[in-house]
Amino acid sequence: MANPLIIPDVASLPEFEGVDLGVTNWHPIDQDRIDTFAAATGDDQWIHVDPERAERESPFGTTVAHGYLTIALAPVLLPEIVQVAKLSQIINIGIEKLRLREPVKSGSRLRLGAVIKHVRPMKGGTMRLALDVRFEVEGTERPVCTGQLVFVYFP
């Protein structure tokens, strides 16, 4: 992975509409991360937190990450591929067209790719930005999760 794209300021965002930001580094999705997410959310379904039972009974042969864990990694991973300088704040206002296409097995490695889909100016110099994102698991044919993340950037 190359260095992240640094966008100089919020006002410059429209210039980057349509830009493919590339992909992040690979990140491990291990059982500890899955267990921590389960503890934080209260979603302790056995398919996520019981490796022995998952090996015996799951069609995947192992535990799998929560779909929302995959999605929750977006704000952690995005700064690896894009950063906007000279801003006061960013607010996540939604996710559109979200699809969880494949399970993310414990022990796999995940990365995020994104394209700046569109940028819309708003009041006060703020910008509404939509990113088409895809989460990929190493060694799989198609993205395990796709969607469009929507943010508002404030100067």
Contact map, one row per residue, 1 for C-alpha under 8 A:
11100000000000000000011110000000000000000000000000000000000000000000000000000000000000000000000000000000000000000000000000000000000000000000000000000000000
11110000000000000000000000000000000000000000000000000000000000000000000000000000100000000000000000000000000000000000000000000000000000000000000000000000000
11111000000000000000000000000000000000000000000000000000000000000000000000000001100000000000000000000000000000000000000000000000000000000000000000000000000
01111100000000000000000000000000000000000000000000000000000000000000000000000011111000000000000000000000000000000000000000000000000000000000000000000000000
00111110000000000000100000000000000000000000000000000000000000000000000000000000111000000000000000000000000000000000000000000000000000000000000000000000000
00011111000000000000000000000000000000000000000000000000000000000000000000000000011110000000000000000000000000000000000000000000000000000000000000000000000
00001111110110000000000000000000000000000000000000000000000000000000000000000000011110000000000000000000000000000000000000000000000000000000000000000000000
00000111110100000000000000000000000000000000000000000000000000000000000000000000000111000000000000000000000000000000000000000000000000000000000000000000000
00000011111110000000000000000000000000000000000000000000000000000000000000000000000111100000000000000000000000000000000000000000000000000000000000000000001
00000011111110000000000000000000000000000000000000000000000000000000000000000000000111100000000000000000000000000000000000001110000000000000000000000000111
00000000111111000000000000000000000000000000000000000000000000000000000000000000000000000000000000000000000000000000000000001110000000000000000000000000001
00000011111111110000000000000000000000000000000000000000000000000000000000000000000000000000000000000000000000000000000000000000000000000000000000000000000
00000010111111111000000000000000000000000000000000000000000000000000000000000000000000000000000000000000000000000000001000000010000000000000000000000000000
00000000001111111000000000000000000000000000000000000000000000000000000000000000000000000000000000000000000000000000011100000000000000000000000000000000000
00000000000111111000000000000000000000000000000000000000000000000000000000000000000000000000000000000000000000000000000000000000000000000000000000000000000
00000000000111111110000000000000000000000000000000000000000000000000000000000000000000000000000000000000000000000001000000000000000000000000000000000000000
00000000000011111110000000000000000000000000000000000000000000000000000000000000000000000000000000000000000000000001111000000000000000000000000000000000000
00000000000000011111000000000000000000000000000000000000000000000000000000000000000000000000000000000000000000000011110000000000000000000000000000000000000
00000000000000011111100000000000000000000000000000000000000000000000000000000000000000000000000000000000000000000011100000000000000000000000000000000000000
00000000000000000111110000000000000000000000000000000000000000000000000000000000000000000000000000000000000000000111000000000000000000000000000000000000000
00001000000000000011111000000000000000000000000000000000000000000000000000000000110000000000000000000000000000001111000000000000000000000000000000000000000
10000000000000000001111100000000000000000000000000000000000000000000000000000000100000000000000000000000000000001110000000000000000000000000000000000000000
10000000000000000000111110000000000000000000000000000000000000000000000000000000100000000000000000000000000000111100000000000000000000000000000000000000000
10000000000000000000011111000000000000000000000000000000000000000000000000001101100000000000000000000000000000111000000000000000000000000000000000000000000
10000000000000000000001111100000000000000000000000000000000000000000000000000001000000000000000000000000000000110000000000000000000000000000000000000000000
00000000000000000000000111110000000000000000000000000000000000000000000000000000000000000000000000000000000011100000000000000000000000000100000000000000000
00000000000000000000000011111000000000000000000000000000000000000000000000000000000000000000000000000000000011100000000000000000000000000000000000000000000
00000000000000000000000001111100000000000000000000000000000000000000000000000000000000000000000000000000001111000000000000000000000000000000000000000000000
00000000000000000000000000111110110000000000000000000000000000001000000000000000000000000000000000000001111111000000000000000000000000000000000000000000000
00000000000000000000000000011111110000000000000000000000000000000000000000000000000000000000000000000000011100000000000000000000000000000000000000000000000
00000000000000000000000000001111111000000000000010000000000000100000000000000000000000000000000000000000011000000000000000000000000000000000000000000000000
00000000000000000000000000000111111100000000000000000000000000000000000000000000000000000000000000000000000000000000000000000000000000000000000000000000000
00000000000000000000000000001111111110000000000000000000000000000000000000000000000000000000000000000000000000000000000000000000000000000000000000000000000
00000000000000000000000000001111111111000000000110000000000000011100100000000000000000000000000000000000010000000000000000000000000000000000000000000000000
00000000000000000000000000000011111111100001000110000000000000000000000000000000000000000000000000000000000000000000000000000000000000000000000000000000000
00000000000000000000000000000001111111110000000000000000000000000000000000000000000000000000000000000000000000000000000000000000000000000000000000000000000
00000000000000000000000000000000111111111000000000000000000000000000100000000000000000000000000000000000000000000000000000000000000000000000000000000000000
00000000000000000000000000000000011111111111000110000000000000000000000000000000000000000000000000000000000000000000000000000000000000000000000000000000000
00000000000000000000000000000000001111111111000000000000000000000000000000000000000000000000000000000000000000000000000000000000000000000000000000000000000
00000000000000000000000000000000000111111100000000000000000000000000000000000000000000000000000000000000000000000000000000000000000000000000000000000000000
00000000000000000000000000000000000011111110000000000000000000000000000000000000000000000000000000000000000000000000000000000000000000000000000000000000000
00000000000000000000000000000000000001111111000000000000000000000000000000000000000000000000000000000000000000000000000000000000000000000000000000000000000
00000000000000000000000000000000000001101111100000000000000000000000000000000000000000000000000000000000000000000000000000000000000000000000000000000000000
00000000000000000000000000000000001001100111110110000000000000000000000000000000000000000000000000000000000000000000000000000000000000000000000000000000000
00000000000000000000000000000000000000000011111110000000000000000000000000000000000000000000000000000000000000000000000000000000000000000000000000000000000
00000000000000000000000000000000000000000001111111101100000000100000000000000000000000000000000000000000000000000000000000000000000000000000000000000000000
00000000000000000000000000000000000000000000111111101100010001110000000000000000000000000000000000000000000000000000000000000000000000000000000000000000000
00000000000000000000000000000000011001000001111111100100000000111100000000000000000000000000000000000000000000000000000000000000000000000000000000000000000
00000000000000000000000000000010011001000001111111100000000000100000000000000000000000000000000000000000000000000000000000000000000000000000000000000000000
00000000000000000000000000000000000000000000011111111100000000100000000000000000000000000000000000000000000000000000000000000000000000000000000000000000000
00000000000000000000000000000000000000000000011111111110000001100000000000000000000000000000000000000000000000000000000000000000000000000000000000000000000
00000000000000000000000000000000000000000000000001111111000001000000000000000000000000000000000000000000000000000000000000000000000000000000000000000000000
00000000000000000000000000000000000000000000011001111111110000000000000000000000000000000000000000000000000000000000000000000000000000000000000000000000000
00000000000000000000000000000000000000000000011101111111110111100000000000000000000000000000000000000000000000000000000000000000000000000000000000000000000
00000000000000000000000000000000000000000000000000111111110111100000000000000000000000000000000000000000000000000000000000000000000000000000000000000000000
00000000000000000000000000000000000000000000000000011111110010000000000000000000000000000000000000000000000000000000000000000000000000000000000000000000000
00000000000000000000000000000000000000000000000000001111111010000000000000000000000000000000000000000000000000000000000000000000000000000000000000000000000
00000000000000000000000000000000000000000000001000001111111111100000000000000000000000000000000000000000000000000000000000000000000000000000000000000000000
00000000000000000000000000000000000000000000000000000000111110000000000000000000000000000000000000000000000000000000000000000000000000000000000000000000000
00000000000000000000000000000000000000000000000000000110011111110000000000000000000000000000000000000000100000000000000000000000000000000000000000000000000
00000000000000000000000000000000000000000000000000000111111111100000000000000000000000000000000000000000000000000000000000000000000000000000000000000000000
00000000000000000000000000000000000000000000001000110110010111110000000000000000000000000000000000000000110000000000000000000000000000000000000000000000000
00000000000000000000000000000010000000000000011111100110010111111000000000000000000000000000000000000000110000000000000000000000000000000000000000000000000
00000000000000000000000000000000010000000000001100000000000101111100000000000000000000000000000000000011110000000000000000000000000000000000000000000000000
00000000000000000000000000001000010000000000000100000000000000111110110000000000000000000000000000000011110000000000000000000000000000000000000000000000000
00000000000000000000000000000000010000000000000100000000000000011111110000000000000000000000000000000001000000000000000000000000000000000000000000000000000
00000000000000000000000000000000000000000000000000000000000000001111111000000000000000000000000000010010000000000000000000000000000000000000000000000000000
00000000000000000000000000000000000000000000000000000000000000000111111100000000000000000000000000000000000000000000000000000000000000000000000000000000000
00000000000000000000000000000000010010000000000000000000000000001111111110000000000000000000000000000000000000000000000000000000000000000000000000000000000
00000000000000000000000000000000000000000000000000000000000000001111111111000000000000000000000000000001000000000000000000000000000000100000000010000000000
00000000000000000000000000000000000000000000000000000000000000000011111111000000000000000000000000000000000000000000000000000000000000000000000010000000000
00000000000000000000000000000000000000000000000000000000000000000001111111110000000000000000000000000000000000000000000000000000000000000000000000000000000
00000000000000000000000000000000000000000000000000000000000000000000111111111000000000000000000000000000000000000000000000000000000000000000000000000000000
00000000000000000000000000000000000000000000000000000000000000000000011111111100000000000000000000000000000000010000000000000000000000000000000000000000000
00000000000000000000000000000000000000000000000000000000000000000000000111111110000000000000000000000000000000000000000000000000000000000000000000000000000
00000000000000000000000000000000000000000000000000000000000000000000000111111110000000000000000000000000000000000000000000000000000000000000000000000000000
00000000000000000000000100000000000000000000000000000000000000000000000011111111100000000000000000000000000000110000000000000000000000000000000000000000000
00000000000000000000000100000000000000000000000000000000000000000000000001111111111000000000000000000000000000010000000000000000000000000000000000000000000
00010000000000000000000000000000000000000000000000000000000000000000000000111111111000000000000000000000000000000000000000000000000000000000000000000000000
00110000000000000000000110000000000000000000000000000000000000000000000000001111111000000000000000000000000000000000000000000000000000000000000000000000000
01111000000000000000111100000000000000000000000000000000000000000000000000001111111000000000000000000000000000000000000000000000000000000000000000000000000
00011110000000000000100000000000000000000000000000000000000000000000000000000111111100000000000000000000000000000000000000000000000000000000000000000000000
00011110000000000000000000000000000000000000000000000000000000000000000000000111111110000000000000000000000000000000000000000000000000000000000000000000000
00000111110000000000000000000000000000000000000000000000000000000000000000000000011111100000000000000000000000000000000000000000000000000000000000000000000
00000111110000000000000000000000000000000000000000000000000000000000000000000000001111100000000000000000000000000000000000000000000000000000000000000000000
00000001110000000000000000000000000000000000000000000000000000000000000000000000000111110000000000000000000000000000000000000000000000000000000000000000001
00000000110000000000000000000000000000000000000000000000000000000000000000000000000111111100000000000000000000000000000000000000000000000000000000000000111
00000000000000000000000000000000000000000000000000000000000000000000000000000000000001111100000000000000000000000000000000000000000000000000000000000000111
00000000000000000000000000000000000000000000000000000000000000000000000000000000000000111110000000000000000000000000000000000000000000000000000000000000111
00000000000000000000000000000000000000000000000000000000000000000000000000000000000000111111000000000000000000000000000000000000000000000000000000000011110
00000000000000000000000000000000000000000000000000000000000000000000000000000000000000001111100000000000000000000000000000000000000000000000000000000011100
00000000000000000000000000000000000000000000000000000000000000000000000000000000000000000111110000000000000000000000000000000000000000000000000000001111000
00000000000000000000000000000000000000000000000000000000000000000000000000000000000000000011111000000000000000000000000000000000000000000000000000000111000
00000000000000000000000000000000000000000000000000000000000000000000000000000000000000000001111100000000000000000000000000000000000000000000000000001110000
00000000000000000000000000000000000000000000000000000000000000000000000000000000000000000000111111000000000000000000000000000000000000000000000000111100000
00000000000000000000000000000000000000000000000000000000000000000000000000000000000000000000011111000000000000000000000000000000000000000000000000111100000
00000000000000000000000000000000000000000000000000000000000000000000000000000000000000000000001111100000000000000000000000000000000000000000000001110000000
00000000000000000000000000000000000000000000000000000000000000000000000000000000000000000000001111110000000000000000000000000000000000000000000011110000000
00000000000000000000000000000000000000000000000000000000000000000000000000000000000000000000000011111000000000000000000000000000000000000000000011100000000
00000000000000000000000000000000000000000000000000000000000000000010000000000000000000000000000001111110000000000000000000000000000000000000000111000000000
00000000000000000000000000000000000000000000000000000000000000000000000000000000000000000000000000111110000000000000000000000000000000000000001111000000000
00000000000000000000000000000000000000000000000000000000000000000000000000000000000000000000000000011111000000000000000000000000000000000000001110000000000
00000000000000000000000000000000000000000000000000000000000000011010000000000000000000000000000000011111100000000000000000000000000000000000000100000000000
00000000000000000000000000001000000000000000000000000000000000011100010000000000000000000000000000000111110100000000000000000000000000001000000100000000000
00000000000000000000000000001000000000000000000000000000000101111000000000000000000000000000000000000011111100000000000000000000000000000000000000000000000
00000000000000000000000000001110010000000000000000000000000001111000000000000000000000000000000000000001111100000000000000000000000000000000000000000000000
00000000000000000000000000011110000000000000000000000000000000000000000000000000000000000000000000000000111110000000000000000000000000000000000000000000000
00000000000000000000000000011100000000000000000000000000000000000000000000000000000000000000000000000001111111000000000000000000000000001100000000000000000
00000000000000000000000001111000000000000000000000000000000000000000000000000000000000000000000000000000001111100000000000000000000000001100000000000000000
00000000000000000000000001111000000000000000000000000000000000000000000000000000000000000000000000000000000111110000000000000000000000111100000000000000000
00000000000000000000001111100000000000000000000000000000000000000000000000001000000000000000000000000000000011111000000000000000000000111100000000000000000
00000000000000000000001110000000000000000000000000000000000000000000000001001100000000000000000000000000000001111100000000000000000011110000000000000000000
00000000000000000000111100000000000000000000000000000000000000000000000000000000000000000000000000000000000000111110000000000000000011110000000000000000000
00000000000000000001111000000000000000000000000000000000000000000000000000000000000000000000000000000000000000011111000000000000001111000000000000000000000
00000000000000000111110000000000000000000000000000000000000000000000000000000000000000000000000000000000000000001111100000000000001110000000000000000000000
00000000000000011111100000000000000000000000000000000000000000000000000000000000000000000000000000000000000000000111111000000000111100000000000000000000000
00000000000000001110000000000000000000000000000000000000000000000000000000000000000000000000000000000000000000000011111000000000111100000000000000000000000
00000000000001001100000000000000000000000000000000000000000000000000000000000000000000000000000000000000000000000001111100000000111000000000000000000000000
00000000000011001000000000000000000000000000000000000000000000000000000000000000000000000000000000000000000000000001111110000011110000000000000000000000000
00000000000001000000000000000000000000000000000000000000000000000000000000000000000000000000000000000000000000000000011111000011100000000000000000000000000
00000000000000000000000000000000000000000000000000000000000000000000000000000000000000000000000000000000000000000000001111101111000000000000000000000000000
00000000000000000000000000000000000000000000000000000000000000000000000000000000000000000000000000000000000000000000000111111111000000000000000000000000000
00000000000000000000000000000000000000000000000000000000000000000000000000000000000000000000000000000000000000000000000011111100000000000000000000000000000
00000000000000000000000000000000000000000000000000000000000000000000000000000000000000000000000000000000000000000000000001111100000000000000000000000000000
00000000011000000000000000000000000000000000000000000000000000000000000000000000000000000000000000000000000000000000000011111110000000000000000000000000011
00000000011000000000000000000000000000000000000000000000000000000000000000000000000000000000000000000000000000000000000011111111000000000000000000000001111
00000000011010000000000000000000000000000000000000000000000000000000000000000000000000000000000000000000000000000000001111001111100000000000000000000001110
00000000000000000000000000000000000000000000000000000000000000000000000000000000000000000000000000000000000000000000001111000111110000000000000000000111100
00000000000000000000000000000000000000000000000000000000000000000000000000000000000000000000000000000000000000000001111100000011111000000000000000000111100
00000000000000000000000000000000000000000000000000000000000000000000000000000000000000000000000000000000000000000001111000000001111100000000000000011110000
00000000000000000000000000000000000000000000000000000000000000000000000000000000000000000000000000000000000000000111110000000000111110000000000000011100000
00000000000000000000000000000000000000000000000000000000000000000000000000000000000000000000000000000000000000000111100000000000011111000000000001111000000
00000000000000000000000000000000000000000000000000000000000000000000000000000000000000000000000000000000000000011110000000000000001111100000000001111000000
00000000000000000000000000000000000000000000000000000000000000000000000000000000000000000000000000000000000000011100000000000000000111110000001111100000000
00000000000000000000000000000000000000000000000000000000000000000000010000000000000000000000000000000000000001111000000000000000000011111000001111000000000
00000000000000000000000000000000000000000000000000000000000000000000000000000000000000000000000000000000000001111000000000000000000001111101011110000000000
00000000000000000000000000000000000000000000000000000000000000000000000000000000000000000000000000000001000111100000000000000000000000111111001100000000000
00000000000000000000000001000000000000000000000000000000000000000000000000000000000000000000000000000000000111100000000000000000000000011111000000000000000
00000000000000000000000000000000000000000000000000000000000000000000000000000000000000000000000000000000000000000000000000000000000000001111100000000000000
00000000000000000000000000000000000000000000000000000000000000000000000000000000000000000000000000000000000000000000000000000000000000011111111000000000000
00000000000000000000000000000000000000000000000000000000000000000000000000000000000000000000000000000000000000000000000000000000000000000011111000000000000
00000000000000000000000000000000000000000000000000000000000000000000000000000000000000000000000000000000000000000000000000000000000000010001111100000000000
00000000000000000000000000000000000000000000000000000000000000000000000000000000000000000000000000001100000000000000000000000000000001111001111111000000000
00000000000000000000000000000000000000000000000000000000000000000000000000000000000000000000000000011111000000000000000000000000000001111000011111000000000
00000000000000000000000000000000000000000000000000000000000000000000011000000000000000000000000001111100000000000000000000000000000001110000001111100000000
00000000000000000000000000000000000000000000000000000000000000000000000000000000000000000000000011111000000000000000000000000000000111100000001111110000000
00000000000000000000000000000000000000000000000000000000000000000000000000000000000000000000001111100000000000000000000000000000000111000000000011111000000
00000000000000000000000000000000000000000000000000000000000000000000000000000000000000000000001111000000000000000000000000000000011110000000000001111100000
00000000000000000000000000000000000000000000000000000000000000000000000000000000000000000001011100000000000000000000000000000000011110000000000000111110000
00000000000000000000000000000000000000000000000000000000000000000000000000000000000000000001111100000000000000000000000000000001111000000000000000011111000
00000000000000000000000000000000000000000000000000000000000000000000000000000000000000000111110000000000000000000000000000000001110000000000000000001111100
00000000000000000000000000000000000000000000000000000000000000000000000000000000000000000111100000000000000000000000000000000111100000000000000000000111110
00000000010000000000000000000000000000000000000000000000000000000000000000000000000000111110000000000000000000000000000000000111100000000000000000000011111
00000000010000000000000000000000000000000000000000000000000000000000000000000000000000111100000000000000000000000000000000001110000000000000000000000001111
00000000111000000000000000000000000000000000000000000000000000000000000000000000000001111000000000000000000000000000000000001100000000000000000000000000111
